Amino acid sequence: MISLYDQLPFLGGADLMEEIENAPVDLEEKKRLKIHQKFEGRANTKAVKKIHGYQCQVCNFDFERIYGELGKEYIEAHHLIPYADLEAGKSRRLDPHKDFAVLCSNCHRMIHKMSSPADLQKLREIIQQEITTIKC
C-alpha cells in the first residue's frame, strides 16, 4: 500500500490534486425576469406605518436617525398573522393596530426564520441575550 502511495506523483495523482486546488473559481450570474402577483396594496402598508411609526418594534432601529433624509419614513410592515396562511381567493379583516408590526429589514428577515413570526418578544430576547454576551 505504501509503495502505491509513493508512486502517486508519477501516476499524475499529486499533480492532479495540485491542478484542482489551483483551479480558478468561476462564478456565473444570470439575469432572469420573474413575474409575480402583488397581494397587498400600499394603502395598508401606509396605514400600518402611520399607526406604528418608523422605528423597529424589536430593536428600535430608526432608518432616518442613521441614514438621514434617505431613511426618512422607511420601515417594513410585518403581518403578525402570517400572510401565507391566507387561502387563495379568501379574505380576512385585519386590525392595523393589533395584526401588524413595523420592523427593520434585519428583524423582519429574522422573525420569518422563527417558528412563530408573531413573537416579537422572543426576537427581542434573542437580541438582548446576544448583546449581553458581547458585553461580558
DRENTORKOL-3810 file (N, C-alpha, C; in nm, 4 decimals):
REM DRENTORKOL-3810
@n.u->0.0817; n.v->-0.1173; n.w->0.0000; ca.u->0.0000; ca.v->0.0000; ca.w->0.0000; c.u->0.0879; c.v->0.1261; c.w->0.0000
@n.u->0.1905; n.v->0.1234; n.w->0.0838; ca.u->0.2800; ca.v->0.2379; ca.w->0.0925; c.u->0.3536; c.v->0.2590; c.w->-0.0392
@n.u->0.3907; n.v->0.1511; n.w->-0.1049; ca.u->0.4615; ca.v->0.1659; ca.w->-0.2323; c.u->0.3684; c.v->0.2274; c.w->-0.3373
@n.u->0.2399; n.v->0.1936; n.w->-0.3359; ca.u->0.1450; ca.v->0.2547; ca.w->-0.4292; c.u->0.1303; c.v->0.4053; c.w->-0.4009
@n.u->0.1258; n.v->0.4401; n.w->-0.2736; ca.u->0.1151; ca.v->0.5807; ca.w->-0.2334; c.u->0.2372; c.v->0.6592; c.w->-0.2820
@n.u->0.3545; n.v->0.5991; n.w->-0.2703; ca.u->0.4776; ca.v->0.6635; ca.w->-0.3150; c.u->0.4789; c.v->0.6864; c.w->-0.4660
@n.u->0.4057; n.v->0.6049; n.w->-0.5405; ca.u->0.4034; ca.v->0.6170; ca.w->-0.6865; c.u->0.3049; c.v->0.7237; c.w->-0.7355
@n.u->0.2215; n.v->0.7798; n.w->-0.6482; ca.u->0.1208; ca.v->0.8774; ca.w->-0.6895; c.u->0.1768; c.v->0.9921; c.w->-0.7734
@n.u->0.2867; n.v->1.0547; n.w->-0.7346; ca.u->0.3373; ca.v->1.1644; ca.w->-0.8175; c.u->0.3671; c.v->1.1215; c.w->-0.9600
@n.u->0.4116; n.v->1.0001; n.w->-0.9784; ca.u->0.4466; ca.v->0.9516; ca.w->-1.1118; c.u->0.3230; c.v->0.9135; c.w->-1.1922
@n.u->0.2144; n.v->0.8841; n.w->-1.1255; ca.u->0.0915; ca.v->0.8454; ca.w->-1.1944; c.u->-0.0002; c.v->0.9659; c.w->-1.2196
@n.u->0.0434; n.v->1.0824; n.w->-1.1808; ca.u->-0.0358; ca.v->1.2030; ca.w->-1.2035; c.u->-0.1264; c.v->1.2384; c.w->-1.0868
@n.u->-0.1268; n.v->1.1584; n.w->-0.9816; ca.u->-0.2151; ca.v->1.1827; ca.w->-0.8680; c.u->-0.1849; c.v->1.3128; c.w->-0.7969
@n.u->-0.0619; n.v->1.3359; n.w->-0.7625; ca.u->-0.0269; ca.v->1.4570; ca.w->-0.6892; c.u->-0.0444; c.v->1.5799; c.w->-0.7777
@n.u->-0.0002; n.v->1.5706; n.w->-0.9056; ca.u->-0.0159; ca.v->1.6830; ca.w->-0.9973; c.u->-0.1627; c.v->1.7158; c.w->-1.0185
@n.u->-0.2464; n.v->1.6145; n.w->-1.0273; ca.u->-0.3887; ca.v->1.6330; ca.w->-1.0482; c.u->-0.4492; c.v->1.7091; c.w->-0.9287
@n.u->-0.4092; n.v->1.6729; n.w->-0.8069; ca.u->-0.4589; ca.v->1.7411; ca.w->-0.6876; c.u->-0.4153; c.v->1.8868; c.w->-0.6876
@n.u->-0.2945; n.v->1.9122; n.w->-0.7306; ca.u->-0.2447; ca.v->2.0489; ca.w->-0.7372; c.u->-0.3260; c.v->2.1303; c.w->-0.8375
@n.u->-0.3593; n.v->2.0702; n.w->-0.9511; ca.u->-0.4397; ca.v->2.1383; ca.w->-1.0520; c.u->-0.5778; c.v->2.1729; c.w->-0.9966
@n.u->-0.6379; n.v->2.0798; n.w->-0.9236; ca.u->-0.7704; ca.v->2.1027; ca.w->-0.8661; c.u->-0.7636; c.v->2.2149; c.w->-0.7637
@n.u->-0.6634; n.v->2.2120; n.w->-0.6776; ca.u->-0.6504; ca.v->2.3138; ca.w->-0.5736; c.u->-0.6245; c.v->2.4520; c.w->-0.6312
@n.u->-0.5531; n.v->2.4608; n.w->-0.7423; ca.u->-0.5175; ca.v->2.5896; ca.w->-0.8020; c.u->-0.6112; c.v->2.6315; c.w->-0.9150
@n.u->-0.7159; n.v->2.5545; n.w->-0.9388; ca.u->-0.8090; ca.v->2.5860; ca.w->-1.0474; c.u->-0.8822; c.v->2.7169; c.w->-1.0162
@n.u->-0.9023; n.v->2.8013; n.w->-1.1175; ca.u->-0.9750; ca.v->2.9268; ca.w->-1.0939; c.u->-1.1217; c.v->2.8972; c.w->-1.0595
@n.u->-1.1761; n.v->2.9811; n.w->-0.9747; ca.u->-1.3159; ca.v->2.9672; ca.w->-0.9376; c.u->-1.3973; c.v->3.0576; c.w->-1.0278
@n.u->-1.4908; n.v->3.0007; n.w->-1.0997; ca.u->-1.5756; ca.v->3.0789; ca.w->-1.1888; c.u->-1.7127; c.v->3.0969; c.w->-1.1247
@n.u->-1.7598; n.v->3.2188; n.w->-1.1272; ca.u->-1.8936; ca.v->3.2486; ca.w->-1.0788; c.u->-1.9756; c.v->3.2928; c.w->-1.1989
@n.u->-2.0979; n.v->3.2506; n.w->-1.2017; ca.u->-2.1843; ca.v->3.2872; ca.w->-1.3130; c.u->-2.3122; c.v->3.3496; c.w->-1.2586
@n.u->-2.3533; n.v->3.4571; n.w->-1.3216; ca.u->-2.4792; ca.v->3.5203; ca.w->-1.2857; c.u->-2.5675; c.v->3.5240; c.w->-1.4088
@n.u->-2.6954; n.v->3.5169; n.w->-1.3853; ca.u->-2.7883; ca.v->3.5222; ca.w->-1.4958; c.u->-2.9053; c.v->3.6099; c.w->-1.4545
@n.u->-2.9364; n.v->3.7056; n.w->-1.5360; ca.u->-3.0484; ca.v->3.7943; ca.w->-1.5076; c.u->-3.1748; c.v->3.7262; c.w->-1.5598
@n.u->-3.2716; n.v->3.7121; n.w->-1.4699; ca.u->-3.3962; ca.v->3.6465; ca.w->-1.5083; c.u->-3.5133; c.v->3.7372; c.w->-1.4751
@n.u->-3.6111; n.v->3.7369; n.w->-1.5579; ca.u->-3.7332; ca.v->3.8111; ca.w->-1.5332; c.u->-3.8328; c.v->3.7176; c.w->-1.4673
@n.u->-3.8771; n.v->3.7553; n.w->-1.3484; ca.u->-3.9777; ca.v->3.6762; ca.w->-1.2794; c.u->-4.1016; c.v->3.7625; c.w->-1.2624
@n.u->-4.2125; n.v->3.7091; n.w->-1.2955; ca.u->-4.3382; ca.v->3.7806; ca.w->-1.2813; c.u->-4.4108; c.v->3.7229; c.w->-1.1609
@n.u->-4.4585; n.v->3.8103; n.w->-1.0737; ca.u->-4.5307; ca.v->3.7628; ca.w->-0.9558; c.u->-4.6495; c.v->3.8539; c.w->-0.9295
@n.u->-4.7443; n.v->3.8021; n.w->-0.8560; ca.u->-4.8616; ca.v->3.8799; ca.w->-0.8208; c.u->-4.8307; c.v->3.9684; c.w->-0.7011
@n.u->-4.8936; n.v->4.0830; n.w->-0.7000; ca.u->-4.8824; ca.v->4.1696; ca.w->-0.5837; c.u->-5.0077; c.v->4.1458; c.w->-0.5009
@n.u->-4.9888; n.v->4.1139; n.w->-0.3733; ca.u->-5.1002; ca.v->4.0708; ca.w->-0.2919; c.u->-5.1613; c.v->4.1787; c.w->-0.2036
@n.u->-5.0867; n.v->4.2809; n.w->-0.1699; ca.u->-5.1425; ca.v->4.3810; ca.w->-0.0804; c.u->-5.1169; c.v->4.5198; c.w->-0.1348
@n.u->-5.2034; n.v->4.6094; n.w->-0.0996; ca.u->-5.1917; ca.v->4.7451; ca.w->-0.1502; c.u->-5.1050; c.v->4.8309; c.w->-0.0620
@n.u->-5.0569; n.v->4.9379; n.w->-0.1203; ca.u->-4.9739; ca.v->5.0320; ca.w->-0.0474; c.u->-5.0532; c.v->5.1023; c.w->0.0617
@n.u->-5.1837; n.v->5.1135; n.w->0.0428; ca.u->-5.2666; ca.v->5.1818; ca.w->0.1428; c.u->-5.2587; c.v->5.1102; c.w->0.2770
@n.u->-5.2601; n.v->4.9766; n.w->0.2767; ca.u->-5.2491; ca.v->4.9002; ca.w->0.4016; c.u->-5.1156; c.v->4.9280; c.w->0.4697
@n.u->-5.0100; n.v->4.9245; n.w->0.3925; ca.u->-4.8758; ca.v->4.9470; ca.w->0.4456; c.u->-4.8628; c.v->5.0885; c.w->0.5010
@n.u->-4.9130; n.v->5.1855; n.w->0.4275; ca.u->-4.9053; ca.v->5.3242; ca.w->0.4739; c.u->-4.9825; c.v->5.3426; c.w->0.6037
@n.u->-5.0998; n.v->5.2791; n.w->0.6147; ca.u->-5.1803; ca.v->5.2910; ca.w->0.7375; c.u->-5.1063; c.v->5.2309; c.w->0.8559
@n.u->-5.0442; n.v->5.1148; n.w->0.8357; ca.u->-4.9693; ca.v->5.0482; ca.w->0.9426; c.u->-4.8534; c.v->5.1357; c.w->0.9886
@n.u->-4.7803; n.v->5.1927; n.w->0.8950; ca.u->-4.6653; ca.v->5.2775; ca.w->0.9287; c.u->-4.7092; c.v->5.4053; c.w->0.9993
@n.u->-4.8219; n.v->5.4609; n.w->0.9565; ca.u->-4.8727; ca.v->5.5821; ca.w->1.0213; c.u->-4.9090; c.v->5.5530; c.w->1.1669
@n.u->-4.9654; n.v->5.4371; n.w->1.1931; ca.u->-5.0062; ca.v->5.3990; ca.w->1.3288; c.u->-4.8854; c.v->5.3651; c.w->1.4154
@n.u->-4.7933; n.v->5.2826; n.w->1.3635; ca.u->-4.6816; ca.v->5.2309; ca.w->1.4441; c.u->-4.5548; c.v->5.3150; c.w->1.4363
@n.u->-4.5461; n.v->5.4029; n.w->1.3400; ca.u->-4.4273; ca.v->5.4864; ca.w->1.3269; c.u->-4.3200; c.v->5.4189; c.w->1.2436
@n.u->-4.1990; n.v->5.4719; n.w->1.2532; ca.u->-4.0899; ca.v->5.4285; ca.w->1.1654; c.u->-3.9695; c.v->5.3758; c.w->1.2425
@n.u->-3.9913; n.v->5.3323; n.w->1.3635; ca.u->-3.8846; ca.v->5.2741; ca.w->1.4452; c.u->-3.9160; c.v->5.1264; c.w->1.4654
@n.u->-3.8159; n.v->5.0409; n.w->1.4450; ca.u->-3.8347; ca.v->4.8957; ca.w->1.4583; c.u->-3.8892; c.v->4.8623; c.w->1.5972
@n.u->-3.9952; n.v->4.7843; n.w->1.6013; ca.u->-4.0582; ca.v->4.7478; ca.w->1.7278; c.u->-3.9840; c.v->4.6369; c.w->1.8020
@n.u->-3.8785; n.v->4.5851; n.w->1.7427; ca.u->-3.7974; ca.v->4.4838; ca.w->1.8102; c.u->-3.6672; c.v->4.5445; c.w->1.8605
@n.u->-3.5886; n.v->4.6050; n.w->1.7719; ca.u->-3.4548; ca.v->4.6530; ca.w->1.8100; c.u->-3.4443; c.v->4.8048; c.w->1.8201
@n.u->-3.5522; n.v->4.8746; n.w->1.7888; ca.u->-3.5589; ca.v->5.0214; ca.w->1.7942; c.u->-3.4759; c.v->5.0926; c.w->1.6868
@n.u->-3.4314; n.v->5.0211; n.w->1.5849; ca.u->-3.3553; ca.v->5.0845; ca.w->1.4768; c.u->-3.4421; c.v->5.1883; c.w->1.4076
@n.u->-3.3841; n.v->5.3018; n.w->1.3772; ca.u->-3.4541; ca.v->5.4118; ca.w->1.3114; c.u->-3.3729; c.v->5.4499; c.w->1.1874
@n.u->-3.4264; n.v->5.4213; n.w->1.0705; ca.u->-3.3538; ca.v->5.4465; ca.w->0.9455; c.u->-3.3189; c.v->5.5939; c.w->0.9280
@n.u->-3.4095; n.v->5.6843; n.w->0.9649; ca.u->-3.3814; ca.v->5.8265; ca.w->0.9474; c.u->-3.2678; c.v->5.8728; c.w->1.0376
@n.u->-3.2616; n.v->5.8194; n.w->1.1586; ca.u->-3.1549; ca.v->5.8580; ca.w->1.2512; c.u->-3.0178; c.v->5.8169; c.w->1.1950
@n.u->-3.0114; n.v->5.7035; n.w->1.1284; ca.u->-2.8834; ca.v->5.6542; ca.w->1.0758; c.u->-2.8546; c.v->5.7077; c.w->0.9352
@n.u->-2.9551; n.v->5.7098; n.w->0.8486; ca.u->-2.9338; ca.v->5.7456; ca.w->0.7086; c.u->-2.9793; c.v->5.8866; c.w->0.6720
@n.u->-3.0318; n.v->5.9611; n.w->0.7683; ca.u->-3.0779; ca.v->6.0963; ca.w->0.7402; c.u->-3.1984; c.v->6.0953; c.w->0.6479
@n.u->-3.2006; n.v->6.1911; n.w->0.5585; ca.u->-3.3146; ca.v->6.2084; ca.w->0.4670; c.u->-3.3430; c.v->6.0809; c.w->0.3862
@n.u->-3.2391; n.v->6.0092; n.w->0.3489; ca.u->-3.2554; ca.v->5.8857; ca.w->0.2714; c.u->-3.3425; c.v->5.7841; c.w->0.3460
@n.u->-3.3289; n.v->5.7774; n.w->0.4768; ca.u->-3.4031; ca.v->5.6806; ca.w->0.5560; c.u->-3.5350; c.v->5.7315; c.w->0.6118
@n.u->-3.5702; n.v->5.8552; n.w->0.5781; ca.u->-3.6930; ca.v->5.9148; ca.w->0.6315; c.u->-3.8159; c.v->5.8334; c.w->0.5911
@n.u->-3.8979; n.v->5.8026; n.w->0.6902; ca.u->-4.0226; ca.v->5.7277; ca.w->0.6728; c.u->-4.0023; c.v->5.5928; c.w->0.6044
@n.u->-3.8895; n.v->5.5273; n.w->0.6335; ca.u->-3.8660; ca.v->5.3924; ca.w->0.5813; c.u->-3.8719; c.v->5.2926; c.w->0.6955
@n.u->-3.9486; n.v->5.1885; n.w->0.6779; ca.u->-3.9592; ca.v->5.0753; ca.w->0.7703; c.u->-4.0396; c.v->4.9696; c.w->0.6953
@n.u->-4.0353; n.v->4.8461; n.w->0.7397; ca.u->-4.1131; ca.v->4.7397; ca.w->0.6756; c.u->-4.2316; c.v->4.7005; c.w->0.7624
@n.u->-4.3474; n.v->4.6869; n.w->0.6984; ca.u->-4.4676; ca.v->4.6418; ca.w->0.7692; c.u->-4.4653; c.v->4.4888; c.w->0.7734
@n.u->-4.4974; n.v->4.4330; n.w->0.8882; ca.u->-4.4914; ca.v->4.2875; ca.w->0.9086; c.u->-4.6269; c.v->4.2358; c.w->0.9558
@n.u->-4.6779; n.v->4.1338; n.w->0.8885; ca.u->-4.8018; ca.v->4.0675; ca.w->0.9301; c.u->-4.7738; c.v->3.9807; c.w->1.0527
@n.u->-4.8429; n.v->4.0055; n.w->1.1609; ca.u->-4.8288; ca.v->3.9185; ca.w->1.2786; c.u->-4.9076; c.v->3.7893; c.w->1.2584
@n.u->-5.0113; n.v->3.7940; n.w->1.1793; ca.u->-5.0831; ca.v->3.6734; ca.w->1.1373; c.u->-5.0279; c.v->3.6433; c.w->0.9983
@n.u->-4.9530; n.v->3.5337; n.w->0.9840; ca.u->-4.8816; ca.v->3.5094; ca.w->0.8578; c.u->-4.9705; c.v->3.5196; c.w->0.7341
@n.u->-4.9247; n.v->3.5993; n.w->0.6409; ca.u->-4.9959; ca.v->3.6160; ca.w->0.5148; c.u->-5.0043; c.v->3.4834; c.w->0.4400
@n.u->-4.9046; n.v->3.4007; n.w->0.4549; ca.u->-4.9023; ca.v->3.2712; ca.w->0.3856; c.u->-5.0156; c.v->3.1801; c.w->0.4311
@n.u->-5.0717; n.v->3.2049; n.w->0.5495; ca.u->-5.1824; ca.v->3.1227; ca.w->0.5994; c.u->-5.3156; c.v->3.1556; c.w->0.5333
@n.u->-5.3230; n.v->3.2654; n.w->0.4613; ca.u->-5.4460; ca.v->3.3056; ca.w->0.3946; c.u->-5.4639; c.v->3.2216; c.w->0.2689
@n.u->-5.5799; n.v->3.1562; n.w->0.2590; ca.u->-5.6071; ca.v->3.0736; ca.w->0.1417; c.u->-5.6322; c.v->3.1619; c.w->0.0205
@n.u->-5.5901; n.v->3.1137; n.w->-0.0954; ca.u->-5.6093; ca.v->3.1885; ca.w->-0.2196; c.u->-5.7581; c.v->3.2154; c.w->-0.2406
@n.u->-5.7911; n.v->3.3365; n.w->-0.2772; ca.u->-5.9299; ca.v->3.3737; ca.w->-0.3033; c.u->-6.0090; c.v->3.4118; c.w->-0.1795
@n.u->-5.9532; n.v->3.3900; n.w->-0.0623; ca.u->-6.0217; ca.v->3.4234; ca.w->0.0633; c.u->-5.9772; c.v->3.5619; c.w->0.1096
@n.u->-6.0556; n.v->3.6207; n.w->0.1963; ca.u->-6.0165; ca.v->3.7489; ca.w->0.2536; c.u->-6.0357; c.v->3.7425; c.w->0.4043
@n.u->-5.9754; n.v->3.8357; n.w->0.4736; ca.u->-5.9909; ca.v->3.8451; ca.w->0.6183; c.u->-5.9770; c.v->3.9913; c.w->0.6570
@n.u->-6.0362; n.v->4.0249; n.w->0.7659; ca.u->-6.0270; ca.v->4.1610; ca.w->0.8188; c.u->-5.9104; c.v->4.1656; c.w->0.9165
@n.u->-5.8278; n.v->4.2672; n.w->0.9029; ca.u->-5.7133; ca.v->4.2834; ca.w->0.9914; c.u->-5.7202; c.v->4.4184; c.w->1.0604
@n.u->-5.6723; n.v->4.4210; n.w->1.1818; ca.u->-5.6647; ca.v->4.5443; ca.w->1.2588; c.u->-5.5212; c.v->4.5947; c.w->1.2500
@n.u->-5.4988; n.v->4.7109; n.w->1.1886; ca.u->-5.3611; ca.v->4.7595; ca.w->1.1734; c.u->-5.2920; c.v->4.7850; c.w->1.3071
@n.u->-5.3671; n.v->4.8017; n.w->1.4150; ca.u->-5.3097; ca.v->4.8226; ca.w->1.5484; c.u->-5.2574; c.v->4.6918; c.w->1.6078
@n.u->-5.3330; n.v->4.5821; n.w->1.5875; ca.u->-5.3008; ca.v->4.4551; ca.w->1.6547; c.u->-5.2410; c.v->4.3483; c.w->1.5639
@n.u->-5.2664; n.v->4.3557; n.w->1.4361; ca.u->-5.2267; ca.v->4.2472; ca.w->1.3455; c.u->-5.0997; c.v->4.2754; c.w->1.2662
@n.u->-5.0389; n.v->4.3893; n.w->1.2898; ca.u->-4.9166; ca.v->4.4274; ca.w->1.2181; c.u->-4.8137; c.v->4.4834; c.w->1.3155
@n.u->-4.6903; n.v->4.4808; n.w->1.2726; ca.u->-4.5808; ca.v->4.5474; ca.w->1.3439; c.u->-4.4948; c.v->4.6139; c.w->1.2376
@n.u->-4.4099; n.v->4.7048; n.w->1.2789; ca.u->-4.3112; ca.v->4.7621; ca.w->1.1868; c.u->-4.1736; c.v->4.7160; c.w->1.2329
@n.u->-4.0953; n.v->4.6665; n.w->1.1376; ca.u->-3.9648; ca.v->4.6083; ca.w->1.1683; c.u->-3.8596; c.v->4.6585; c.w->1.0713
@n.u->-3.7359; n.v->4.6699; n.w->1.1201; ca.u->-3.6248; ca.v->4.6992; ca.w->1.0304; c.u->-3.6033; c.v->4.5764; c.w->0.9416
@n.u->-3.5275; n.v->4.5921; n.w->0.8383; ca.u->-3.5058; ca.v->4.4838; ca.w->0.7419; c.u->-3.4467; c.v->4.3583; c.w->0.8067
@n.u->-3.3488; n.v->4.3768; n.w->0.8961; ca.u->-3.2857; ca.v->4.2607; ca.w->0.9609; c.u->-3.3833; c.v->4.1862; c.w->1.0497
@n.u->-3.4542; n.v->4.2589; n.w->1.1352; ca.u->-3.5506; ca.v->4.1923; ca.w->1.2244; c.u->-3.6612; c.v->4.1257; c.w->1.1437
@n.u->-3.7025; n.v->4.1893; n.w->1.0339; ca.u->-3.8076; ca.v->4.1301; ca.w->0.9514; c.u->-3.7629; c.v->3.9962; c.w->0.8927
@n.u->-3.6401; n.v->3.9918; n.w->0.8445; ca.u->-3.5883; ca.v->3.8651; ca.w->0.7887; c.u->-3.5756; c.v->3.7581; c.w->0.8969
@n.u->-3.5248; n.v->3.7975; n.w->1.0122; ca.u->-3.5013; ca.v->3.7006; ca.w->1.1202; c.u->-3.6318; c.v->3.6474; c.w->1.1787
@n.u->-3.7333; n.v->3.7311; n.w->1.1918; ca.u->-3.8581; ca.v->3.6845; ca.w->1.2517; c.u->-3.9259; c.v->3.5813; c.w->1.1618
@n.u->-3.9014; n.v->3.5900; n.w->1.0317; ca.u->-3.9584; ca.v->3.4908; ca.w->0.9396; c.u->-3.8841; c.v->3.3573; c.w->0.9460
@n.u->-3.7693; n.v->3.3542; n.w->1.0106; ca.u->-3.6973; ca.v->3.2282; ca.w->1.0305; c.u->-3.7424; c.v->3.1573; c.w->1.1584
@n.u->-3.8170; n.v->3.2287; n.w->1.2417; ca.u->-3.8604; ca.v->3.1723; ca.w->1.3702; c.u->-3.9851; c.v->3.0860; c.w->1.3510
@n.u->-4.0116; n.v->2.9995; n.w->1.4494; ca.u->-4.1301; ca.v->2.9136; ca.w->1.4405; c.u->-4.2585; c.v->2.9937; c.w->1.4500
@n.u->-4.2556; n.v->3.1067; n.w->1.5206; ca.u->-4.3723; ca.v->3.1937; ca.w->1.5291; c.u->-4.3341; c.v->3.3346; c.w->1.4841
@n.u->-4.3722; n.v->3.3717; n.w->1.3612; ca.u->-4.3365; ca.v->3.5041; ca.w->1.3124; c.u->-4.4145; c.v->3.6175; c.w->1.3789
@n.u->-4.4925; n.v->3.5855; n.w->1.4802; ca.u->-4.5647; ca.v->3.6892; ca.w->1.5551; c.u->-4.4979; c.v->3.7176; c.w->1.6890
@n.u->-4.3950; n.v->3.6411; n.w->1.7239; ca.u->-4.3354; ca.v->3.6503; ca.w->1.8568; c.u->-4.2255; c.v->3.7570; c.w->1.8626
@n.u->-4.2684; n.v->3.8821; n.w->1.8657; ca.u->-4.1729; ca.v->3.9931; ca.w->1.8722; c.u->-4.0887; c.v->3.9858; c.w->1.9991
@n.u->-4.1507; n.v->3.9461; n.w->2.1085; ca.u->-4.0793; ca.v->3.9396; ca.w->2.2364; c.u->-3.9648; c.v->3.8382; c.w->2.2313
@n.u->-3.9876; n.v->3.7241; n.w->2.1692; ca.u->-3.8827; ca.v->3.6221; ca.w->2.1586; c.u->-3.7635; c.v->3.6759; c.w->2.0790
@n.u->-3.7913; n.v->3.7485; n.w->1.9712; ca.u->-3.6824; ca.v->3.8061; ca.w->1.8924; c.u->-3.6076; c.v->3.9118; c.w->1.9737
@n.u->-3.6802; n.v->3.9919; n.w->2.0516; ca.u->-3.6148; ca.v->4.0898; ca.w->2.1407; c.u->-3.5212; c.v->4.0178; c.w->2.2382
@n.u->-3.5681; n.v->3.9071; n.w->2.2940; ca.u->-3.4874; ca.v->3.8313; ca.w->2.3907; c.u->-3.3611; c.v->3.7756; c.w->2.3257
@n.u->-3.3730; n.v->3.7284; n.w->2.2034; ca.u->-3.2560; ca.v->3.6764; ca.w->2.1314; c.u->-3.1530; c.v->3.7876; c.w->2.1143
@n.u->-3.1977; n.v->3.9039; n.w->2.0724; ca.u->-3.1074; ca.v->4.0177; ca.w->2.0538; c.u->-3.0458; c.v->4.0592; c.w->2.1868
@n.u->-3.1283; n.v->4.0693; n.w->2.2894; ca.u->-3.0794; ca.v->4.1120; ca.w->2.4203; c.u->-2.9773; c.v->4.0134; c.w->2.4760
@n.u->-3.0032; n.v->3.8850; n.w->2.4576; ca.u->-2.9092; ca.v->3.7820; ca.w->2.5043; c.u->-2.7754; c.v->3.7979; c.w->2.4334
@n.u->-2.7787; n.v->3.8246; n.w->2.3042; ca.u->-2.6553; ca.v->3.8403; ca.w->2.2271; c.u->-2.5804; c.v->3.9656; c.w->2.2708
@n.u->-2.6520; n.v->4.0738; n.w->2.2963; ca.u->-2.5886; ca.v->4.1975; ca.w->2.3417; c.u->-2.5224; c.v->4.1754; c.w->2.4775
@n.u->-2.5913; n.v->4.1053; n.w->2.5652; ca.u->-2.5359; ca.v->4.0744; ca.w->2.6979; c.u->-2.4099; c.v->3.9886; c.w->2.6860
@n.u->-2.4118; n.v->3.8918; n.w->2.5953; ca.u->-2.2960; ca.v->3.8042; ca.w->2.5741; c.u->-2.1767; c.v->3.8840; c.w->2.5224
@n.u->-2.2019; n.v->3.9767; n.w->2.4311; ca.u->-2.0943; ca.v->4.0564; ca.w->2.3728; c.u->-2.0308; c.v->4.1466; c.w->2.4793
@n.u->-2.1110; n.v->4.2031; n.w->2.5695; ca.u->-2.0597; ca.v->4.2935; ca.w->2.6729; c.u->-1.9775; c.v->4.2205; c.w->2.7771
@n.u->-2.0029; n.v->4.0915; n.w->2.7979; ca.u->-1.9323; ca.v->4.0168; ca.w->2.9034; c.u->-1.7922; c.v->3.9814; c.w->2.8658
END
